[in-house]
Amino acid sequence: MAWRAPSAKTSLMAETPVAFAANKLAELDARRQRRQLFETDRQTSVYVRRGGRELISFCCNDYLNLSAHACVKEAAKAAIDRYGAGAGASRLVTGDHPLLRALERALAAFKGTEDAVVFGSGYLANVGIIPVFAGPGDLILADELSHACLHAGAQLSGATLIRFAHNDMGAAKRHLAAHRARHRHCLIVTDGVFSMDGDLAPLPELARLAGAHDAWLMTDDAHGLGVIGRGRGSRHAFTPPPPIPLQMGTLSKALGSYGGYLCGDKAVCDLIKTRARSLVYSTGLPPASTAAALEALKIVEEEPARAAAPLEKARAFCAGAGLARPESPIVPLILGKEDAALAASAALEDKGFLVTAIRPPTVPKGTARLRFTFTAEHKDSDVELLASEVRKLTIPAAAE
């Protein structure tokens, strides 16, 4: 039955947007899930100022510290001087910017594909790509811990969406056996490196499943590019690298800039350029961001030791803190309840460390946590001191 506006005779009281928002905020406060913004001056990608204090940040995704790299900043400045601050309109309206094509060619060469397409952000990439390759009558199989924008893209597509238990290949196989035959096309989507847990997806097994069930595999490598597989991403953590026809990622993590991309065959990229709504109807990436990413990609290729450093520091931290050996520069410390995570974050801030508490719905209920991230320029002594302070934290028994 269609919704009908209440008449003046009904007892239903009108609710204003302000009242609606206030009620929702009160509910979030009661659950300790309200998000707040804190003014933070990123002096570099390691040191920040917040509330009048200098803190060492262990929660930034600028894994290679390239957002503050002199060459990256100079490239951005030169692009502004030459091309201005903005793109002006959609790439299909203003004409394709020469820096964008240069970046796409560089990304394709780096990732080992025929072509690439650059989007305005990683979120825009995923909500644009997935509806191009899946729609009503199709099936999307998604790891339950995949990034929110993968799930958003799947929901926008109108395809049947089934989530399988995290990295559970048996569950994925059972879903494919039960549902694949009833759908025209099937798309399997997963993070390459999971943003909140730091573990890698079993990409060779997923690629084999996709091949066996006539499905297409898409990976979101936002947290793999620059730091995994000699900097080339999660696919290159495996030998041989498994076939992945749709390789998505971002320019805003290890490359220190902003934007998203898809790497794949030329026909795939050509279709994206004409059908992905988040590309067709969005203003193009600004010249400064494009030039910065292009320069950062060059640094990743030329400095393999920089690409290896974040994982090395994460492993040193875990050895010192008594935590399991990590697969990426992302290390979660699961504390369970929201209050426990907030208290642990505050305790570390008192000691001079910025480590954000991550709470539901970003992570599943009962898994509120601290999320540590490590960068190439973190001092070994600071990593050791952080590990020492983490050992002192009171961890709830249920989270151990």
Steps between C-alpha positions, in 0.01 A plus 500: 500500500637842406579745781233766555549827683308512831194722507452778752256277686757233581691496827835456321714800591726649233869451571740770387844420357653653813296275732577196285873577512496567875329166570744311280798669666366412845472134395857504371624662820331229705681231297831691505493500120475870422777625275668834559750708308808631681707775346838345429798670337698242305842660522637194319341161447660381827464798736177690560373770734168456676368691798825694532714185521734328256409134452658216305233370264461126462163517324577658162476318164785706351715186521797633303478859632479621143237767571782704656778392261676800345484364144130416529419846633703667227317298234166614641612864510627487142170353383305783663729758339459339159136380506322675788333369815208304356399281208203715401247227425458131425777348293247431225396865490825698525715256307743254654781662693850398381613432857213255550600293200862505613394373843278230349782375279736493797250312718435242229872440450558472875211259555567297183174574314410640160339818629367689801227750584535770768202605715446788741535271806515135596139510616391648166695228322324213675149643479562563131679181392278235655168610341669492158582131534201377703130580498158345552518131420866477602670375818758679713692301759680723752726431794304621803790720617555671165509878510166681526530646149515151347173416674356837394589434137347154521176637642481772234538240226167328570669159484438228757758554774624214717765558765728211593684453829831682508769324294299176523554329165278210598210738557567683173506170313170388657330827403623469144382140476157593634436826313728550199297303247191717552674824402627638170832642625685467830743750653716412803623805693750524784761724655855398413615620844215540748496854632400427859665160555812529286487145368525408132227337295583150368515631145630182327212298647247768408636515146468121468143512631415776255642299212318184602163676523520737204524800733699824487732600785538861616740613772517826693873550557480834681727374779723280285638737238838633604560268796425139400657289225804730457257790482294361214217390724337192650483306171880505493526355850442161334717305255388486231263798527143372453286629212279789614314673216378795711771657718376805687697719740554850634753778463432629852682247717860404419517745208414788733264676258129460423289303254420145397569276202413180318766301317395242241478419131445787258144392416415496871637851548334631186163375624558662839570835335161501334279320758631560854267769632741616771754580229265633232317733739784611729759772453840364407786462744681835560836542324691529828368166630572332167856631479567409864385141445709471183813614682425276799461197276842573354650508852340165588661343192840653569517441877410138586643540851243771574220268387628222728544716811139530628452123525841460664406756766159339556671166559749656741211655694310172521808312617547759775135517599446124500254505209468264205732559203317731257454461125485874432577834669153490662486347848169467689476462877146378560361614837134407459290779649492858380590635845811281514624622163437864585678463835802333342520773234489768771768322703737492205427864418603589855836339417536698177360256242204555269322168442132524415235274652305322226144409596189345344356531243845541337589164655265220612320529833717389791829565315574865585874543473808708467631506143874562476660593169872526433686715254843507342615797709392390847808494722594157631526647849142631479377161380673335797353751744150449357537122539603551862194716571266253329628221725386708797143537375228313687340274241156354582512122544236444234721673243815299575 
